[in-house]
Amino acid sequence: MKNLLKNKFVISAAILIVAGMIYTGCENVKESVSGDASSHVYVAPGSYDEFYAFMSGGFSGQLAVYGLPSGRLFRTISVFS
């Protein structure tokens, strides 16, 4: 009986310690949505994007060229006619 009581105490103490570590280890998180999120991906007309994505159209036989981070579709290239 004493052994069972001791095991319950050890398990509950371990759970409390782990819960305390998780609680104190979490940082304050900023809001995931901010008002100026669109300004981070805005690319002015005539300006160049930082990256370009070449994406396959699959069975359509087309290749699409997107500018990143703006997300603009620059060109759709027909590969198969």
C-alpha positions as CSV (number, residue, x, y, z in Angstrom):
1,M,0.0,0.0,0.0
2,K,2.8,2.4,0.9
3,N,4.6,1.6,-2.4
4,L,1.4,2.4,-4.4
5,L,1.0,5.7,-2.6
6,K,4.7,6.5,-3.2
7,N,4.3,5.8,-6.9
8,K,1.2,8.0,-7.2
9,F,3.1,10.8,-5.4
10,V,6.1,10.5,-7.7
11,I,4.0,10.5,-10.8
12,S,1.9,13.5,-9.7
13,A,5.1,15.4,-8.8
14,A,6.6,14.7,-12.1
15,I,3.5,15.8,-13.9
16,L,3.5,19.1,-12.0
17,I,7.1,19.7,-12.7
18,V,6.7,19.1,-16.4
19,A,3.6,21.3,-16.5
20,G,5.5,24.1,-14.7
21,M,8.4,23.8,-17.2
22,I,6.0,24.0,-20.1
23,Y,4.2,27.0,-18.7
24,T,7.3,29.0,-17.9
25,G,9.0,28.0,-21.1
26,C,6.3,29.5,-23.4
27,E,7.2,32.9,-24.7
28,N,4.7,35.7,-25.2
29,V,3.5,35.2,-28.8
30,K,2.7,38.2,-31.0
31,E,-0.6,38.3,-32.8
32,S,-0.6,36.3,-35.9
33,V,-2.5,38.9,-37.8
34,S,-1.2,42.4,-38.0
35,G,-2.5,45.4,-39.9
36,D,0.6,45.8,-42.1
37,A,0.9,42.2,-43.4
38,S,0.2,43.2,-46.9
39,S,3.0,45.8,-46.9
40,H,5.5,42.9,-46.5
41,V,4.6,41.3,-49.8
42,Y,3.8,44.4,-51.8
43,V,5.9,45.0,-54.9
44,A,5.3,48.2,-56.7
45,P,4.4,48.1,-60.4
46,G,7.6,48.1,-62.5
47,S,9.7,46.7,-59.6
48,Y,11.2,43.3,-59.6
49,D,10.2,40.5,-57.3
50,E,12.8,38.8,-55.1
51,F,12.1,35.3,-56.3
52,Y,10.4,33.7,-59.3
53,A,8.5,30.4,-59.2
54,F,8.1,28.2,-62.3
55,M,5.1,25.9,-61.7
56,S,3.9,23.0,-63.8
57,G,0.4,23.0,-65.0
58,G,0.3,19.3,-64.9
59,F,-1.8,17.7,-67.6
60,S,-2.7,21.1,-69.1
61,G,0.8,21.2,-70.7
62,Q,1.5,24.7,-69.4
63,L,4.2,26.3,-67.4
64,A,3.3,29.3,-65.1
65,V,5.8,31.9,-64.0
66,Y,4.9,33.6,-60.7
67,G,6.7,36.4,-58.9
68,L,7.3,35.9,-55.2
69,P,6.4,37.4,-52.7
70,S,3.9,39.5,-54.7
71,G,2.2,36.4,-56.1
72,R,1.7,38.0,-59.5
73,L,1.3,35.7,-62.5
74,F,3.7,37.0,-65.1
75,R,3.4,34.5,-67.9
76,T,1.7,31.2,-68.9
77,I,3.9,29.3,-71.3
78,S,2.3,26.6,-73.4
79,V,4.7,23.7,-73.5
80,F,2.6,21.1,-75.4
81,S,0.1,22.1,-78.1
